[in-house]
Amino acid sequence: MATAMTMTMTMTMARSPSIYSILALALLLQVPIPSSSFGCPPPERLRRLLDATDRGEAPILLLPCCYDGLTARLVGLAGFNATFMTGFGVSGANGYPDTQLVSFNEMMSAANTVAEGLGSAALERARFGEPDQAGTPIAIPCIADGDTGYGNSINVKRTVFGYARAGMAGMMIEDQVAPKRCGHVAGKSVVPFAEAVMRVKAACDARDEHEALFGKGTGPLILARTDSLVTDGFEDAIQRCIAFREAGCDMTFLEAPQSVEQMKEYCQRVSGPKLANMLEYGSTPILPPDDLQKMGYTMAAYPLTLLSASIKAMQESLELIKEGKPTYDKILSFSETKDVVGFTKYAKEEDRYKC
């Protein structure tokens, strides 16, 4: 029995795709990974990354947002140390707007797929299991979009536990009224101040309860978001972020500040790690990562860059097909495509275990 279990674990750990030279340059943009990060759970890995940035020992944590297994793999293979699973992206990939038409179970399914993609990318980056390389894989932590928690405070706690089971390093919880919508579109509203704080407190309690059951460093970090700037004003939004910190959240996110001055004041008045949402063509000024870090931000998320870029590429390719023109300038070679989705490594693994 023990031998069989050992063989199964070895086979599972040995599954790793190949490294893509076209993405290798991005590895140069990331900070060296300390040996203390080896083998730690994703939430603990995320906490250490945030702490290193807060101490000024590492650059701002860049979070290109993913929404499925392929985008998760691409983010990981490009050398980024963390990512964010965007609800807008998951909704869009399912053919819906980000108006909470996608259910908790659908978000959980996406989280599981994203976790698998990040796991394969982490193993590939380390070339783990390959005979000529004894690299140590490092988890690539992901913060998952928890929307409004999919119900009351008890639902919020269930959502935290669900994302923890899926291997998520953190969860974002927000104060919009359900069904929520993208923070940069019209028609959103927020719950009252006290209800928003209790929603965040429920998420933090679930984080702590998970760690009590499964050990320190296993509970997803809580990113508390407020959308009240547009509905109730800047001062209300600041007070909500401060209250969220007092309730125990690990990180805050003031959605849709409309000026550099608002961004600076938020960073000055609210403690702890803070996320800047760099949505191209959105309401918030787009600033270079260095400027954001100097301002006081710890993370910079790029929520729709991959989704929007893929939509544009597909639309242009479809137009070429409609016009009867070749699409070679828009696509990878078939060999490159096979490699990206894992065929190359699959063939090696298949040969490795042949009798």
C-alpha positions as CSV (number, residue, x, y, z in Angstrom):
1,M,0.0,0.0,0.0
2,A,2.7,2.5,1.0
3,T,4.7,1.7,-2.2
4,A,1.6,2.2,-4.4
5,M,0.9,5.5,-2.7
6,T,4.5,6.6,-3.1
7,M,4.4,5.7,-6.8
8,T,1.2,7.6,-7.3
9,M,2.6,10.7,-5.5
10,T,5.8,10.5,-7.6
11,M,3.8,10.2,-10.9
12,T,1.6,13.2,-9.9
13,M,4.6,15.4,-9.0
14,A,6.4,14.5,-12.2
15,R,3.8,15.8,-14.6
16,S,5.3,19.1,-15.8
17,P,5.1,20.7,-19.3
18,S,8.1,22.2,-21.1
19,I,9.6,25.7,-20.9
20,Y,8.8,28.2,-23.7
21,S,11.7,30.4,-24.8
22,I,9.2,33.0,-26.1
23,L,8.2,33.8,-22.5
24,A,11.6,33.5,-20.9
25,L,12.3,37.3,-21.0
26,A,9.6,38.0,-18.5
27,L,11.4,36.0,-15.9
28,L,14.0,38.8,-15.7
29,L,11.2,41.2,-14.4
30,Q,10.7,39.2,-11.2
31,V,12.5,39.3,-7.9
32,P,14.6,36.3,-6.8
33,I,12.6,33.7,-4.9
34,P,13.9,33.2,-1.3
35,S,14.6,29.6,-0.3
36,S,12.1,30.1,2.6
37,S,9.3,30.0,0.1
38,F,10.0,26.5,-1.0
39,G,7.2,24.1,-0.2
40,C,4.9,26.6,1.6
41,P,1.1,26.8,1.1
42,P,-0.1,29.4,-1.5
43,P,-1.5,31.8,1.2
44,E,1.8,31.8,3.1
45,R,3.7,32.3,-0.2
46,L,1.5,35.3,-1.0
47,R,2.0,36.7,2.5
48,R,5.7,36.5,2.1
49,L,5.6,38.2,-1.3
50,L,3.5,41.0,0.2
51,D,5.7,41.4,3.2
52,A,8.8,41.6,1.0
53,T,7.2,44.4,-1.0
54,D,6.1,46.3,2.1
55,R,9.6,46.2,3.5
56,G,11.0,47.6,0.3
57,E,12.9,44.4,-0.4
58,A,11.0,43.6,-3.6
59,P,9.2,45.5,-6.3
60,I,5.4,45.9,-6.4
61,L,3.7,42.6,-7.0
62,L,2.3,42.5,-10.5
63,L,-0.9,40.6,-11.0
64,P,-1.9,39.9,-14.7
65,C,-5.4,38.5,-14.2
66,C,-6.3,35.1,-15.5
67,Y,-9.6,33.3,-15.9
68,D,-9.0,29.8,-17.1
69,G,-6.3,27.1,-17.2
70,L,-4.6,28.4,-20.3
71,T,-4.3,32.0,-19.1
72,A,-3.1,30.8,-15.7
73,R,-0.4,28.8,-17.4
74,L,0.6,31.7,-19.6
75,V,0.9,34.0,-16.6
76,G,3.0,31.5,-14.7
77,L,5.2,30.6,-17.6
78,A,5.8,34.3,-18.3
79,G,7.6,34.5,-14.9
80,F,5.1,36.3,-12.7
81,N,5.1,35.4,-9.1
82,A,1.4,35.7,-8.5
83,T,-1.9,36.3,-10.3
84,F,-5.6,37.1,-9.7
85,M,-8.6,35.2,-11.0
86,T,-10.9,37.8,-12.4
87,G,-14.6,37.4,-12.2
88,F,-15.0,39.6,-15.2
89,G,-12.8,37.2,-17.2
90,V,-14.5,34.1,-15.9
91,S,-17.9,35.7,-16.8
92,G,-16.7,36.8,-20.2
93,A,-15.2,33.4,-21.0
94,N,-18.6,31.9,-20.3
95,G,-20.3,34.4,-22.6
96,Y,-21.7,36.7,-19.9
97,P,-21.1,40.2,-18.6
98,D,-19.7,40.7,-15.2
99,T,-23.1,41.1,-13.5
100,Q,-22.9,38.0,-11.2
101,L,-24.7,35.8,-13.7
102,V,-22.0,33.3,-13.1
103,S,-22.7,31.2,-10.0
104,F,-20.5,30.1,-7.0
105,N,-20.1,26.6,-8.5
106,E,-19.0,28.0,-11.8
107,M,-16.4,30.2,-10.1
108,M,-15.2,27.2,-8.0
109,S,-14.8,25.2,-11.2
110,A,-12.8,28.1,-12.7
111,A,-10.6,28.2,-9.5
112,N,-9.8,24.5,-9.8
113,T,-8.9,24.9,-13.4
114,V,-6.7,28.0,-12.7
115,A,-5.0,26.1,-9.8
116,E,-4.1,23.2,-12.1
117,G,-2.7,25.6,-14.7
118,L,-0.6,27.4,-12.1
119,G,0.6,24.1,-10.7
120,S,1.7,22.9,-14.1
121,A,3.4,26.2,-14.8
122,A,5.3,26.1,-11.5
123,L,6.6,22.6,-12.1
124,E,7.6,23.6,-15.6
125,R,9.4,26.7,-14.5
126,A,11.5,24.5,-12.2
127,R,11.8,21.7,-14.8
128,F,10.8,19.5,-11.9
129,G,11.0,15.8,-12.6
130,E,13.2,16.2,-15.6
131,P,16.3,13.9,-15.5
132,D,18.8,16.7,-16.2
133,Q,17.3,19.2,-13.7
134,A,16.6,19.0,-10.0
135,G,14.7,22.3,-9.6
136,T,12.5,23.1,-6.7
137,P,9.0,24.2,-7.7
138,I,7.5,27.3,-6.1
139,A,3.8,27.8,-5.8
140,I,2.3,30.6,-7.8
141,P,-0.3,32.2,-5.5
142,C,-3.7,33.3,-6.9
143,I,-6.2,35.7,-5.4
144,A,-9.7,34.6,-6.4
145,D,-12.6,36.9,-7.0
146,G,-15.3,36.2,-4.3
147,D,-17.7,38.9,-5.5
148,T,-20.2,39.5,-2.7
149,G,-19.8,36.1,-1.2
150,Y,-22.9,34.6,-3.0
151,G,-25.3,35.2,-0.2
152,N,-25.2,36.2,3.4
153,S,-22.2,36.1,5.8
154,I,-22.5,32.3,6.1
155,N,-22.2,32.0,2.3
156,V,-19.2,34.2,2.5
157,K,-17.5,31.8,4.9
158,R,-18.4,28.8,2.7
159,T,-16.9,30.7,-0.3
160,V,-13.6,31.2,1.6
161,F,-13.4,27.5,2.5
162,G,-14.3,26.5,-1.1
163,Y,-11.5,28.6,-2.5
164,A,-9.1,27.3,0.0
165,R,-9.9,23.7,-1.1
166,A,-9.2,24.8,-4.7
167,G,-5.7,26.0,-3.7
168,M,-6.4,29.8,-3.9
169,A,-4.0,32.0,-1.9
170,G,-6.5,34.7,-1.3
171,M,-10.0,35.8,-1.8
172,M,-11.5,39.2,-2.6
173,I,-14.8,40.2,-1.0
174,E,-16.6,43.4,-1.8
175,D,-19.4,45.6,-0.5
176,Q,-21.6,45.8,-3.5
177,V,-25.3,44.9,-3.4
178,A,-25.9,41.5,-5.1
179,P,-26.1,41.0,-8.0
180,K,-22.8,43.0,-8.3
181,R,-21.2,44.3,-11.4
182,C,-17.9,45.5,-12.7
183,G,-16.7,48.4,-10.6
184,H,-16.1,50.6,-13.7
185,V,-19.6,50.5,-15.1
186,A,-22.8,52.3,-14.2
187,G,-25.6,51.0,-12.0
188,K,-23.7,49.6,-9.0
189,S,-24.7,50.1,-5.4
190,V,-23.2,49.2,-2.0
191,V,-24.6,47.7,1.2
192,P,-24.7,49.8,4.4
193,F,-21.5,50.4,6.2
194,A,-22.1,48.0,9.1
195,E,-23.2,45.2,6.8
196,A,-20.1,45.7,4.7
197,V,-17.8,45.4,7.7
198,M,-19.6,42.2,8.9
199,R,-19.3,40.7,5.5
200,V,-15.5,41.2,5.7
201,K,-15.4,40.0,9.3
202,A,-17.1,36.7,8.2
203,A,-14.5,36.2,5.5
204,C,-11.7,36.8,8.0
205,D,-13.2,34.5,10.6
206,A,-13.4,31.8,7.9
207,R,-9.7,32.3,7.1
208,D,-8.8,31.9,10.8
209,E,-11.1,28.9,11.2
210,H,-9.5,27.2,8.2
211,E,-6.0,27.7,9.7
212,A,-7.3,26.3,13.1
213,L,-8.3,23.2,11.2
214,F,-5.5,22.8,8.7
215,G,-2.6,24.7,10.0
216,K,-1.0,28.1,9.9
217,G,-0.5,29.6,6.5
218,T,-3.4,27.6,4.9
219,G,-6.2,30.2,5.2
220,P,-6.7,32.4,2.1
221,L,-5.7,36.0,2.7
222,I,-8.7,38.3,2.6
223,L,-8.7,41.3,0.2
224,A,-11.5,43.6,1.2
225,R,-12.8,45.8,-1.6
226,T,-15.1,48.8,-1.4
227,D,-17.1,50.4,-4.3
228,S,-18.5,53.2,-2.3
229,L,-16.4,55.9,-3.7
230,V,-18.8,56.4,-6.6
231,T,-22.0,55.9,-4.6
232,D,-21.2,57.5,-1.2
233,G,-18.1,59.6,-1.8
234,F,-14.3,59.3,-1.2
235,E,-14.4,59.8,2.6
236,D,-16.9,57.0,3.0
237,A,-14.7,54.7,0.9
238,I,-11.7,55.5,3.1
239,Q,-13.6,54.9,6.3
240,R,-14.8,51.6,5.0
241,C,-11.2,50.5,4.1
242,I,-10.0,51.5,7.6
243,A,-12.9,49.6,9.1
244,F,-12.1,46.5,7.0
245,R,-8.6,46.6,8.3
246,E,-9.9,46.8,11.9
247,A,-12.2,43.8,11.1
248,G,-9.0,41.8,10.2
249,C,-8.6,41.8,6.5
250,D,-5.1,41.3,5.1
251,M,-5.3,43.7,2.1
252,T,-7.6,46.5,0.9
253,F,-8.8,47.6,-2.5
254,L,-10.4,51.0,-3.1
255,E,-12.1,50.5,-6.4
256,A,-12.1,53.2,-9.1
257,P,-10.3,56.2,-7.7
258,Q,-10.6,58.9,-10.3
259,S,-7.4,60.9,-9.7
260,V,-3.7,60.5,-8.6
261,E,-4.6,62.6,-5.6
262,Q,-7.2,60.2,-4.4
263,M,-4.8,57.3,-4.9
264,K,-2.2,59.0,-2.9
265,E,-4.5,59.9,0.0
266,Y,-5.8,56.3,0.1
267,C,-2.3,55.0,0.4
268,Q,-1.5,57.5,3.1
269,R,-4.6,56.9,5.3
270,V,-5.1,53.2,5.1
271,S,-2.7,50.7,6.6
272,G,-1.5,47.4,5.2
273,P,-1.1,46.0,1.7
274,K,-3.1,47.8,-1.0
275,L,-4.1,46.9,-4.6
276,A,-4.2,49.2,-7.5
277,N,-6.5,48.2,-10.3
278,M,-4.9,49.1,-13.7
279,L,-7.9,48.8,-16.0
280,E,-7.0,50.2,-19.4
281,Y,-9.7,52.7,-20.5
282,G,-11.3,52.6,-17.0
283,S,-11.9,55.3,-14.4
284,T,-8.5,55.1,-12.6
285,P,-5.3,56.7,-14.0
286,I,-2.8,54.1,-15.4
287,L,0.5,54.6,-13.7
288,P,3.9,52.8,-14.1
289,P,4.5,50.1,-11.4
290,D,7.4,52.1,-9.9
291,D,5.2,55.1,-9.4
292,L,2.5,53.0,-7.8
293,Q,4.9,51.5,-5.3
294,K,6.4,54.9,-4.4
295,M,2.8,56.0,-3.8
296,G,2.3,53.1,-1.3
297,Y,0.6,50.4,-3.4
298,T,1.7,46.8,-2.8
299,M,0.0,45.1,-5.8
300,A,-0.9,46.2,-9.3
301,A,-3.6,44.1,-11.0
302,Y,-4.3,44.1,-14.7
303,P,-7.8,42.8,-14.8
304,L,-8.7,42.7,-18.4
305,T,-5.5,42.9,-20.4
306,L,-5.3,39.2,-21.3
307,L,-9.1,38.9,-22.0
308,S,-9.2,42.1,-24.1
309,A,-6.0,41.2,-26.0
310,S,-7.4,37.8,-26.9
311,I,-10.7,39.2,-28.0
312,K,-9.0,41.7,-30.3
313,A,-6.8,39.0,-31.8
314,M,-9.7,36.7,-32.3
315,Q,-11.8,39.4,-33.9
316,E,-9.0,40.3,-36.3
317,S,-8.5,36.7,-37.2
318,L,-12.2,36.2,-37.8
319,E,-12.2,39.2,-40.1
320,L,-9.3,37.8,-42.1
321,I,-11.1,34.4,-42.4
322,K,-14.2,36.2,-43.6
323,E,-12.2,38.1,-46.2
324,G,-10.5,34.9,-47.4
325,K,-7.1,36.1,-46.3
326,P,-4.3,34.2,-44.5
327,T,-4.0,34.5,-40.7
328,Y,-0.4,33.6,-40.4
329,D,0.6,37.0,-39.0
330,K,-2.0,36.6,-36.2
331,I,-1.2,33.1,-34.9
332,L,1.5,30.9,-33.6
333,S,2.8,27.9,-35.6
334,F,1.1,24.7,-34.9
335,S,4.2,23.4,-33.2
336,E,4.3,26.4,-30.9
337,T,0.6,26.0,-30.1
338,K,1.0,22.3,-29.2
339,D,3.9,23.2,-27.0
340,V,2.0,25.9,-25.1
341,V,-1.0,23.6,-24.3
342,G,1.4,20.8,-23.2
343,F,1.7,18.3,-26.0
344,T,5.5,18.4,-26.0
345,K,5.8,17.5,-22.4
346,Y,2.9,15.0,-22.6
347,A,4.8,13.0,-25.3
348,K,7.9,13.0,-23.1
349,E,6.0,11.8,-20.1
350,E,4.2,9.2,-22.1
351,D,7.5,7.8,-23.3
352,R,8.9,7.9,-19.7
353,Y,6.3,5.5,-18.4
354,K,6.1,3.1,-21.2
355,C,6.7,-0.5,-20.2
